[in-house]
Amino acid sequence: MFQSLLKSLGRPGLRATLPVLALAAGLGACTRPGPGVDINDPYERGNRSVHRFNTAVDKFFFGNDEQKGVIPIIPRPVSIGFSNFASNLGQPSAVLNSLLQGKPGPALQNTLRLAVNSTIGIGGLFDPASKIGIPADPADFGETLHVWGVAEGAYLEVPFLGPSTERDLAGTIVDIVIDPVNALVDTNEAAYITVGRLTAKVGNRQRFADTYESILYESADSYAQARLLYLQNRHFELGIEEETFDPYEDPYAQ
């Protein structure tokens, strides 16, 4: 199945990623929840250790109410510009994944968005596409694996990256390997792109500091809170219907 999909795109170089795709499928199916288990987290002890590490890293770089971070505040307009730039760089990958999912409509929409923002939007620093009615339709390889029927697997917290699942982590790895941008830039341009993406992540962390810090530093159990919110949001993105739970709701309120 993988070979036929890749061949249909006319990109022979992608065939080198077949072992990675096989790994992705295996990871997504390797750990399933037991009967009656709502959240599949068999690695919770290790995940909590990684969560503590990630929280310490976040506090060092960004700080909280008790500690100032080492990264200077990026002005909001600059932060938004870099966020737009990073989002625009993700459009080729979204187009590729939409095609792998058999969704030509979103692929065309993301292609038009890429064209508009890369030209009128000055390389993606601005987002005129959204203003003229061409919103982003995100797609990643974790979603592609879901469409192909690969199971979600166990919940994971990954060093530096944060919440994920076995399927989504495999998808992240594959997205890096098959990203069309990597084939179009040289080493120097790739370095600039990496800096731009990192700056966008830093800016987003600062812009949405209240949300991040309410989860990491104000929750009774920040690990459980982050896990719940990640899985609920991810399932919503994938169109998986489930009974949602509001972590801020008073369980004793009538």
Beta strands, then each sheet from edge to edge (+ up, - down):
strand 1: 155-158
strand 2: 162-165
sheet 1: 1+ 2-
end
